[in-house]
Amino acid sequence: MSTTSFLNLGSLLLGLIAWIVPILAIKHPGKYAVKNCFRFIIVSFSACVASLCLQLFEINHRVQIQDWSALMDTIGTLIWVAVILAVITLILNIMALGICCEKETKT
């Protein structure tokens, strides 16, 4: 596999982790205390940032090999995907935090 394939695959997996972690906290709020909920949020945002960094490395790789046509073809979509990843990660983590805090105040 090429460097670009590894970077894109890693970015995809980290993006999925960024979404799955807060979903787990939302689905099982009684299982996790607020302290653990903060840990989940940190893991989720860290995975999101790492995913975006891998995309930056992938763009840098394309610039270094001077693959301008591939860069021009994908950069517009990449920007939208990065924004969607960040926004959905933020929304999921806010929901997870709200649900965990709500469960904490009820007990």
N, CA, C and O atoms as CSV, one atom per row, in Angstrom:
chain,resi,resn,atom,element,x,y,z
A,1,MET,N,N,0.837,-1.192,0.000
A,1,MET,CA,C,0.000,0.000,0.000
A,1,MET,C,C,0.875,1.246,0.000
A,1,MET,O,O,1.980,1.248,0.543
A,2,SER,N,N,0.369,2.285,-0.608
A,2,SER,CA,C,1.125,3.526,-0.686
A,2,SER,C,C,0.943,4.363,0.576
A,2,SER,O,O,0.064,4.102,1.397
A,3,THR,N,N,1.788,5.363,0.704
A,3,THR,CA,C,1.724,6.261,1.856
A,3,THR,C,C,0.358,6.935,1.941
A,3,THR,O,O,-0.211,7.067,3.024
A,4,THR,N,N,-0.155,7.353,0.810
A,4,THR,CA,C,-1.457,8.021,0.779
A,4,THR,C,C,-2.562,7.099,1.276
A,4,THR,O,O,-3.466,7.538,1.987
A,5,SER,N,N,-2.493,5.829,0.906
A,5,SER,CA,C,-3.512,4.871,1.357
A,5,SER,C,C,-3.484,4.708,2.858
A,5,SER,O,O,-4.535,4.678,3.498
A,6,PHE,N,N,-2.276,4.598,3.441
A,6,PHE,CA,C,-2.162,4.457,4.892
A,6,PHE,C,C,-2.666,5.701,5.605
A,6,PHE,O,O,-3.353,5.598,6.622
A,7,LEU,N,N,-2.334,6.869,5.086
A,7,LEU,CA,C,-2.790,8.111,5.716
A,7,LEU,C,C,-4.308,8.235,5.658
A,7,LEU,O,O,-4.940,8.625,6.641
A,8,ASN,N,N,-4.894,7.905,4.512
A,8,ASN,CA,C,-6.349,7.995,4.380
A,8,ASN,C,C,-7.055,6.951,5.236
A,8,ASN,O,O,-8.075,7.258,5.853
A,9,LEU,N,N,-6.537,5.723,5.290
A,9,LEU,CA,C,-7.134,4.685,6.108
A,9,LEU,C,C,-7.045,5.040,7.588
A,9,LEU,O,O,-8.012,4.878,8.332
A,10,GLY,N,N,-5.880,5.526,8.010
A,10,GLY,CA,C,-5.712,5.956,9.403
A,10,GLY,C,C,-6.648,7.095,9.753
A,10,GLY,O,O,-7.232,7.118,10.836
A,11,SER,N,N,-6.787,8.031,8.845
A,11,SER,CA,C,-7.682,9.162,9.067
A,11,SER,C,C,-9.127,8.697,9.193
A,11,SER,O,O,-9.861,9.174,10.058
A,12,LEU,N,N,-9.533,7.773,8.339
A,12,LEU,CA,C,-10.897,7.239,8.398
A,12,LEU,C,C,-11.142,6.522,9.722
A,12,LEU,O,O,-12.173,6.738,10.359
A,13,LEU,N,N,-10.213,5.676,10.139
A,13,LEU,CA,C,-10.383,4.943,11.398
A,13,LEU,C,C,-10.428,5.881,12.599
A,13,LEU,O,O,-11.247,5.698,13.500
A,14,LEU,N,N,-9.562,6.875,12.618
A,14,LEU,CA,C,-9.580,7.842,13.721
A,14,LEU,C,C,-10.864,8.678,13.720
A,14,LEU,O,O,-11.388,9.017,14.781
A,15,GLY,N,N,-11.364,9.005,12.533
A,15,GLY,CA,C,-12.639,9.726,12.453
A,15,GLY,C,C,-13.786,8.891,12.994
A,15,GLY,O,O,-14.664,9.411,13.683
A,16,LEU,N,N,-13.784,7.606,12.688
A,16,LEU,CA,C,-14.818,6.719,13.234
A,16,LEU,C,C,-14.712,6.612,14.745
A,16,LEU,O,O,-15.729,6.610,15.439
A,17,ILE,N,N,-13.493,6.523,15.264
A,17,ILE,CA,C,-13.294,6.478,16.717
A,17,ILE,C,C,-13.828,7.753,17.356
A,17,ILE,O,O,-14.452,7.712,18.417
A,18,ALA,N,N,-13.577,8.895,16.696
A,18,ALA,CA,C,-14.046,10.185,17.221
A,18,ALA,C,C,-15.560,10.216,17.350
A,18,ALA,O,O,-16.086,10.921,18.211
A,19,TRP,N,N,-16.277,9.466,16.511
A,19,TRP,CA,C,-17.739,9.424,16.589
A,19,TRP,C,C,-18.243,8.293,17.472
A,19,TRP,O,O,-19.251,8.458,18.158
A,20,ILE,N,N,-17.573,7.160,17.473
A,20,ILE,CA,C,-18.046,5.989,18.225
A,20,ILE,C,C,-17.929,6.208,19.730
A,20,ILE,O,O,-18.817,5.806,20.482
A,21,VAL,N,N,-16.853,6.835,20.175
A,21,VAL,CA,C,-16.633,7.026,21.611
A,21,VAL,C,C,-17.770,7.816,22.267
A,21,VAL,O,O,-18.300,7.352,23.276
A,22,PRO,N,N,-18.174,8.981,21.751
A,22,PRO,CA,C,-19.291,9.672,22.414
A,22,PRO,C,C,-20.633,8.948,22.235
A,22,PRO,O,O,-21.522,9.077,23.078
A,23,ILE,N,N,-20.781,8.192,21.147
A,23,ILE,CA,C,-22.013,7.420,20.974
A,23,ILE,C,C,-22.122,6.367,22.072
A,23,ILE,O,O,-23.209,6.129,22.600
A,24,LEU,N,N,-21.001,5.736,22.417
A,24,LEU,CA,C,-21.010,4.771,23.524
A,24,LEU,C,C,-21.395,5.445,24.836
A,24,LEU,O,O,-22.151,4.883,25.629
A,25,ALA,N,N,-20.879,6.637,25.062
A,25,ALA,CA,C,-21.224,7.376,26.282
A,25,ALA,C,C,-22.702,7.768,26.297
A,25,ALA,O,O,-23.321,7.816,27.360
A,26,ILE,N,N,-23.265,8.047,25.129
A,26,ILE,CA,C,-24.681,8.405,25.034
A,26,ILE,C,C,-25.561,7.176,25.254
A,26,ILE,O,O,-26.577,7.252,25.944
A,27,LYS,N,N,-25.169,6.041,24.666
A,27,LYS,CA,C,-25.983,4.828,24.763
A,27,LYS,C,C,-25.965,4.217,26.156
A,27,LYS,O,O,-26.934,3.572,26.557
A,28,HIS,N,N,-24.889,4.405,26.896
A,28,HIS,CA,C,-24.760,3.809,28.228
A,28,HIS,C,C,-24.389,4.864,29.259
A,28,HIS,O,O,-23.326,4.780,29.873
A,29,PRO,N,N,-25.256,5.860,29.457
A,29,PRO,CA,C,-24.890,6.970,30.341
A,29,PRO,C,C,-24.782,6.570,31.808
A,29,PRO,O,O,-23.994,7.165,32.543
A,30,GLY,N,N,-25.552,5.580,32.253
A,30,GLY,CA,C,-25.501,5.175,33.649
A,30,GLY,C,C,-24.219,4.447,33.985
A,30,GLY,O,O,-23.821,4.378,35.148
A,31,LYS,N,N,-23.576,3.908,32.977
A,31,LYS,CA,C,-22.353,3.141,33.170
A,31,LYS,C,C,-21.149,4.033,33.450
A,31,LYS,O,O,-20.186,3.596,34.080
A,32,TYR,N,N,-21.197,5.254,32.995
A,32,TYR,CA,C,-20.037,6.123,33.064
A,32,TYR,C,C,-20.333,7.349,33.918
A,32,TYR,O,O,-21.333,8.037,33.710
A,33,ALA,N,N,-19.458,7.614,34.875
A,33,ALA,CA,C,-19.585,8.817,35.693
A,33,ALA,C,C,-19.130,10.016,34.859
A,33,ALA,O,O,-18.555,9.857,33.781
A,34,VAL,N,N,-19.393,11.194,35.367
A,34,VAL,CA,C,-19.014,12.410,34.648
A,34,VAL,C,C,-17.497,12.431,34.422
A,34,VAL,O,O,-17.030,12.867,33.370
A,35,LYS,N,N,-16.734,11.960,35.411
A,35,LYS,CA,C,-15.273,11.927,35.266
A,35,LYS,C,C,-14.865,11.068,34.073
A,35,LYS,O,O,-14.002,11.463,33.288
A,36,ASN,N,N,-15.481,9.894,33.934
A,36,ASN,CA,C,-15.198,9.036,32.794
A,36,ASN,C,C,-15.715,9.651,31.502
A,36,ASN,O,O,-15.119,9.472,30.439
A,37,CYS,N,N,-16.812,10.368,31.596
A,37,CYS,CA,C,-17.368,11.028,30.419
A,37,CYS,C,C,-16.377,12.054,29.868
A,37,CYS,O,O,-16.223,12.179,28.653
A,38,PHE,N,N,-15.711,12.785,30.753
A,38,PHE,CA,C,-14.687,13.733,30.313
A,38,PHE,C,C,-13.535,13.008,29.624
A,38,PHE,O,O,-12.970,13.509,28.652
A,39,ARG,N,N,-13.194,11.834,30.128
A,39,ARG,CA,C,-12.127,11.057,29.485
A,39,ARG,C,C,-12.549,10.646,28.080
A,39,ARG,O,O,-11.753,10.710,27.143
A,40,PHE,N,N,-13.803,10.225,27.935
A,40,PHE,CA,C,-14.298,9.854,26.610
A,40,PHE,C,C,-14.251,11.044,25.661
A,40,PHE,O,O,-13.889,10.900,24.493
A,41,ILE,N,N,-14.611,12.197,26.155
A,41,ILE,CA,C,-14.611,13.392,25.321
A,41,ILE,C,C,-13.189,13.746,24.885
A,41,ILE,O,O,-12.963,14.128,23.736
A,42,ILE,N,N,-12.239,13.619,25.802
A,42,ILE,CA,C,-10.843,13.893,25.456
A,42,ILE,C,C,-10.357,12.908,24.398
A,42,ILE,O,O,-9.677,13.302,23.451
A,43,VAL,N,N,-10.702,11.626,24.555
A,43,VAL,CA,C,-10.310,10.623,23.561
A,43,VAL,C,C,-10.952,10.944,22.208
A,43,VAL,O,O,-10.297,10.849,21.171
A,44,SER,N,N,-12.218,11.318,22.221
A,44,SER,CA,C,-12.937,11.619,20.993
A,44,SER,C,C,-12.322,12.807,20.260
A,44,SER,O,O,-12.066,12.729,19.058
A,45,PHE,N,N,-12.086,13.903,20.975
A,45,PHE,CA,C,-11.491,15.069,20.331
A,45,PHE,C,C,-10.057,14.797,19.886
A,45,PHE,O,O,-9.621,15.310,18.855
A,46,SER,N,N,-9.325,13.999,20.648
A,46,SER,CA,C,-7.957,13.642,20.250
A,46,SER,C,C,-7.973,12.841,18.956
A,46,SER,O,O,-7.147,13.071,18.073
A,47,ALA,N,N,-8.900,11.909,18.840
A,47,ALA,CA,C,-9.008,11.128,17.605
A,47,ALA,C,C,-9.389,12.026,16.429
A,47,ALA,O,O,-8.890,11.843,15.319
A,48,CYS,N,N,-10.263,12.983,16.670
A,48,CYS,CA,C,-10.665,13.921,15.616
A,48,CYS,C,C,-9.476,14.757,15.150
A,48,CYS,O,O,-9.259,14.919,13.949
A,49,VAL,N,N,-8.715,15.283,16.093
A,49,VAL,CA,C,-7.543,16.101,15.747
A,49,VAL,C,C,-6.503,15.253,15.017
A,49,VAL,O,O,-5.913,15.706,14.036
A,50,ALA,N,N,-6.274,14.029,15.489
A,50,ALA,CA,C,-5.303,13.149,14.827
A,50,ALA,C,C,-5.753,12.817,13.404
A,50,ALA,O,O,-4.930,12.755,12.491
A,51,SER,N,N,-7.052,12.605,13.216
A,51,SER,CA,C,-7.588,12.335,11.887
A,51,SER,C,C,-7.338,13.510,10.945
A,51,SER,O,O,-6.923,13.326,9.801
A,52,LEU,N,N,-7.592,14.712,11.439
A,52,LEU,CA,C,-7.359,15.903,10.616
A,52,LEU,C,C,-5.867,16.107,10.339
A,52,LEU,O,O,-5.494,16.551,9.253
A,53,CYS,N,N,-5.018,15.788,11.311
A,53,CYS,CA,C,-3.566,15.895,11.092
A,53,CYS,C,C,-3.101,14.923,10.012
A,53,CYS,O,O,-2.258,15.270,9.185
A,54,LEU,N,N,-3.646,13.711,10.017
A,54,LEU,CA,C,-3.276,12.760,8.973
A,54,LEU,C,C,-3.675,13.271,7.595
A,54,LEU,O,O,-2.970,13.032,6.615
A,55,GLN,N,N,-4.796,13.971,7.517
A,55,GLN,CA,C,-5.180,14.555,6.235
A,55,GLN,C,C,-4.212,15.660,5.809
A,55,GLN,O,O,-3.906,15.810,4.626
A,56,LEU,N,N,-3.739,16.426,6.784
A,56,LEU,CA,C,-2.726,17.444,6.462
A,56,LEU,C,C,-1.436,16.791,5.973
A,56,LEU,O,O,-0.806,17.285,5.038
A,57,PHE,N,N,-1.043,15.690,6.598
A,57,PHE,CA,C,0.146,14.964,6.146
A,57,PHE,C,C,-0.052,14.422,4.732
A,57,PHE,O,O,0.877,14.409,3.924
A,58,GLU,N,N,-1.273,13.976,4.447
A,58,GLU,CA,C,-1.577,13.458,3.113
A,58,GLU,C,C,-1.491,14.577,2.070
A,58,GLU,O,O,-0.967,14.364,0.977
A,59,ILE,N,N,-1.996,15.749,2.398
A,59,ILE,CA,C,-1.897,16.904,1.495
A,59,ILE,C,C,-0.424,17.262,1.289
A,59,ILE,O,O,0.004,17.520,0.164
A,60,ASN,N,N,0.344,17.276,2.372
A,60,ASN,CA,C,1.770,17.580,2.266
A,60,ASN,C,C,2.486,16.554,1.387
A,60,ASN,O,O,3.366,16.914,0.606
A,61,HIS,N,N,2.116,15.295,1.511
A,61,HIS,CA,C,2.724,14.253,0.680
A,61,HIS,C,C,2.433,14.508,-0.805
A,61,HIS,O,O,3.317,14.377,-1.651
A,62,ARG,N,N,1.194,14.869,-1.105
A,62,ARG,CA,C,0.840,15.158,-2.504
A,62,ARG,C,C,1.599,16.369,-3.036
A,62,ARG,O,O,1.981,16.400,-4.206
A,63,VAL,N,N,1.820,17.369,-2.178
A,63,VAL,CA,C,2.594,18.545,-2.597
A,63,VAL,C,C,4.047,18.138,-2.851
A,63,VAL,O,O,4.648,18.568,-3.835
A,64,GLN,N,N,4.610,17.312,-1.971
A,64,GLN,CA,C,6.006,16.893,-2.135
A,64,GLN,C,C,6.227,16.094,-3.411
A,64,GLN,O,O,7.259,16.237,-4.067
A,65,ILE,N,N,5.251,15.246,-3.767
A,65,ILE,CA,C,5.414,14.481,-5.009
A,65,ILE,C,C,4.875,15.242,-6.215
A,65,ILE,O,O,4.891,14.742,-7.339
A,66,GLN,N,N,4.404,16.445,-5.966
A,66,GLN,CA,C,3.892,17.354,-6.995
A,66,GLN,C,C,2.745,16.747,-7.792
A,66,GLN,O,O,2.699,16.834,-9.019
A,67,ASP,N,N,1.831,16.136,-7.069
A,67,ASP,CA,C,0.627,15.560,-7.686
A,67,ASP,C,C,-0.481,16.613,-7.638
A,67,ASP,O,O,-1.465,16.466,-6.913
A,68,TRP,N,N,-0.306,17.663,-8.413
A,68,TRP,CA,C,-1.195,18.820,-8.352
A,68,TRP,C,C,-2.613,18.492,-8.803
A,68,TRP,O,O,-3.574,19.010,-8.234
A,69,SER,N,N,-2.760,17.643,-9.813
A,69,SER,CA,C,-4.110,17.337,-10.301
A,69,SER,C,C,-4.917,16.597,-9.244
A,69,SER,O,O,-6.100,16.884,-9.061
A,70,ALA,N,N,-4.304,15.656,-8.551
A,70,ALA,CA,C,-5.022,14.943,-7.479
A,70,ALA,C,C,-5.349,15.897,-6.343
A,70,ALA,O,O,-6.427,15.818,-5.754
A,71,LEU,N,N,-4.442,16.781,-6.037
A,71,LEU,CA,C,-4.675,17.758,-4.976
A,71,LEU,C,C,-5.830,18.687,-5.331
A,71,LEU,O,O,-6.700,18.950,-4.501
A,72,MET,N,N,-5.835,19.178,-6.560
A,72,MET,CA,C,-6.910,20.074,-6.989
A,72,MET,C,C,-8.249,19.352,-7.060
A,72,MET,O,O,-9.288,19.958,-6.798
A,73,ASP,N,N,-8.241,18.068,-7.409
A,73,ASP,CA,C,-9.483,17.303,-7.498
A,73,ASP,C,C,-10.096,17.008,-6.136
A,73,ASP,O,O,-11.317,16.909,-6.017
A,74,THR,N,N,-9.263,16.866,-5.108
A,74,THR,CA,C,-9.774,16.386,-3.820
A,74,THR,C,C,-9.876,17.440,-2.735
A,74,THR,O,O,-10.565,17.214,-1.740
A,75,ILE,N,N,-9.223,18.575,-2.884
A,75,ILE,CA,C,-9.146,19.530,-1.779
A,75,ILE,C,C,-10.515,20.105,-1.392
A,75,ILE,O,O,-10.778,20.309,-0.207
A,76,GLY,N,N,-11.372,20.364,-2.349
A,76,GLY,CA,C,-12.695,20.905,-2.030
A,76,GLY,C,C,-13.525,19.940,-1.199
A,76,GLY,O,O,-14.146,20.334,-0.211
A,77,THR,N,N,-13.534,18.681,-1.601
A,77,THR,CA,C,-14.260,17.666,-0.844
A,77,THR,C,C,-13.625,17.451,0.513
A,77,THR,O,O,-14.328,17.289,1.510
A,78,LEU,N,N,-12.313,17.449,0.560
A,78,LEU,CA,C,-11.604,17.237,1.819
A,78,LEU,C,C,-11.952,18.315,2.842
A,78,LEU,O,O,-12.104,18.020,4.027
A,79,ILE,N,N,-12.076,19.533,2.399
A,79,ILE,CA,C,-12.444,20.626,3.301
A,79,ILE,C,C,-13.821,20.366,3.905
A,79,ILE,O,O,-14.005,20.510,5.113
A,80,TRP,N,N,-14.788,19.983,3.071
A,80,TRP,CA,C,-16.138,19.721,3.581
A,80,TRP,C,C,-16.176,18.525,4.521
A,80,TRP,O,O,-16.876,18.545,5.533
A,81,VAL,N,N,-15.425,17.487,4.186
A,81,VAL,CA,C,-15.390,16.300,5.048
A,81,VAL,C,C,-14.764,16.654,6.400
A,81,VAL,O,O,-15.230,16.185,7.438
A,82,ALA,N,N,-13.715,17.477,6.393
A,82,ALA,CA,C,-13.081,17.896,7.645
A,82,ALA,C,C,-14.048,18.710,8.503
A,82,ALA,O,O,-14.106,18.528,9.719
A,83,VAL,N,N,-14.796,19.592,7.879
A,83,VAL,CA,C,-15.779,20.391,8.619
A,83,VAL,C,C,-16.876,19.495,9.190
A,83,VAL,O,O,-17.273,19.661,10.344
A,84,ILE,N,N,-17.363,18.554,8.397
A,84,ILE,CA,C,-18.410,17.631,8.866
A,84,ILE,C,C,-17.893,16.796,10.031
A,84,ILE,O,O,-18.603,16.609,11.019
A,85,LEU,N,N,-16.662,16.292,9.930
A,85,LEU,CA,C,-16.077,15.511,11.018
A,85,LEU,C,C,-16.017,16.334,12.297
A,85,LEU,O,O,-16.419,15.861,13.360
A,86,ALA,N,N,-15.522,17.552,12.202
A,86,ALA,CA,C,-15.381,18.399,13.383
A,86,ALA,C,C,-16.739,18.764,13.985
A,86,ALA,O,O,-16.904,18.713,15.203
A,87,VAL,N,N,-17.696,19.125,13.161
A,87,VAL,CA,C,-19.014,19.544,13.665
A,87,VAL,C,C,-19.758,18.379,14.313
A,87,VAL,O,O,-20.318,18.531,15.399
A,88,ILE,N,N,-19.767,17.225,13.661
A,88,ILE,CA,C,-20.474,16.072,14.232
A,88,ILE,C,C,-19.791,15.606,15.508
A,88,ILE,O,O,-20.467,15.234,16.467
A,89,THR,N,N,-18.454,15.621,15.536
A,89,THR,CA,C,-17.733,15.259,16.757
A,89,THR,C,C,-18.099,16.213,17.888
A,89,THR,O,O,-18.338,15.777,19.014
A,90,LEU,N,N,-18.145,17.489,17.602
A,90,LEU,CA,C,-18.514,18.479,18.612
A,90,LEU,C,C,-19.936,18.252,19.117
A,90,LEU,O,O,-20.171,18.267,20.325
A,91,ILE,N,N,-20.877,18.045,18.214
A,91,ILE,CA,C,-22.280,17.824,18.607
A,91,ILE,C,C,-22.418,16.561,19.446
A,91,ILE,O,O,-23.086,16.583,20.480
A,92,LEU,N,N,-21.795,15.456,19.021
A,92,LEU,CA,C,-21.876,14.212,19.772
A,92,LEU,C,C,-21.282,14.348,21.170
A,92,LEU,O,O,-21.831,13.816,22.135
A,93,ASN,N,N,-20.167,15.055,21.281
A,93,ASN,CA,C,-19.544,15.218,22.589
A,93,ASN,C,C,-20.349,16.129,23.502
A,93,ASN,O,O,-20.397,15.902,24.710
A,94,ILE,N,N,-20.975,17.145,22.951
A,94,ILE,CA,C,-21.851,18.001,23.760
A,94,ILE,C,C,-23.051,17.197,24.249
A,94,ILE,O,O,-23.456,17.323,25.405
A,95,MET,N,N,-23.622,16.371,23.369
A,95,MET,CA,C,-24.745,15.529,23.777
A,95,MET,C,C,-24.315,14.542,24.855
A,95,MET,O,O,-25.027,14.361,25.843
A,96,ALA,N,N,-23.167,13.904,24.684
A,96,ALA,CA,C,-22.674,12.935,25.671
A,96,ALA,C,C,-22.440,13.611,27.013
A,96,ALA,O,O,-22.802,13.065,28.055
A,97,LEU,N,N,-21.848,14.776,26.996
A,97,LEU,CA,C,-21.597,15.502,28.239
A,97,LEU,C,C,-22.911,15.885,28.918
A,97,LEU,O,O,-23.049,15.754,30.134
A,98,GLY,N,N,-23.868,16.355,28.130
A,98,GLY,CA,C,-25.171,16.718,28.698
A,98,GLY,C,C,-25.872,15.523,29.317
A,98,GLY,O,O,-26.435,15.634,30.406
A,99,ILE,N,N,-25.847,14.394,28.649
A,99,ILE,CA,C,-26.510,13.192,29.163
A,99,ILE,C,C,-25.790,12.681,30.397
A,99,ILE,O,O,-26.440,12.285,31.365
A,100,CYS,N,N,-24.458,12.680,30.387
A,100,CYS,CA,C,-23.714,12.216,31.563
A,100,CYS,C,C,-23.945,13.127,32.769
A,100,CYS,O,O,-24.108,12.648,33.891
A,101,CYS,N,N,-23.958,14.422,32.538
A,101,CYS,CA,C,-24.205,15.360,33.632
A,101,CYS,C,C,-25.641,15.238,34.149
A,101,CYS,O,O,-25.881,15.336,35.353
A,102,GLU,N,N,-26.579,15.027,33.250
A,102,GLU,CA,C,-27.968,14.848,33.650
A,102,GLU,C,C,-28.139,13.608,34.519
A,102,GLU,O,O,-28.854,13.649,35.520
A,103,LYS,N,N,-27.497,12.518,34.149
A,103,LYS,CA,C,-27.564,11.282,34.936
A,103,LYS,C,C,-26.901,11.483,36.294
A,103,LYS,O,O,-27.363,10.936,37.295
A,104,GLU,N,N,-25.826,12.259,36.337
A,104,GLU,CA,C,-25.091,12.504,37.576
A,104,GLU,C,C,-25.945,13.308,38.559
A,104,GLU,O,O,-25.932,13.029,39.757
A,105,THR,N,N,-26.684,14.298,38.066
A,105,THR,CA,C,-27.510,15.125,38.944
A,105,THR,C,C,-28.730,14.381,39.441
A,105,THR,O,O,-29.253,14.697,40.509
A,106,LYS,N,N,-29.196,13.393,38.681
A,106,LYS,CA,C,-30.370,12.614,39.091
A,106,LYS,C,C,-30.040,11.612,40.188
A,106,LYS,O,O,-30.913,11.211,40.957
A,107,THR,N,N,-28.766,11.208,40.257
A,107,THR,CA,C,-28.399,10.207,41.275
A,107,THR,C,C,-27.885,10.830,42.524
A,107,THR,O,O,-27.536,10.121,43.469
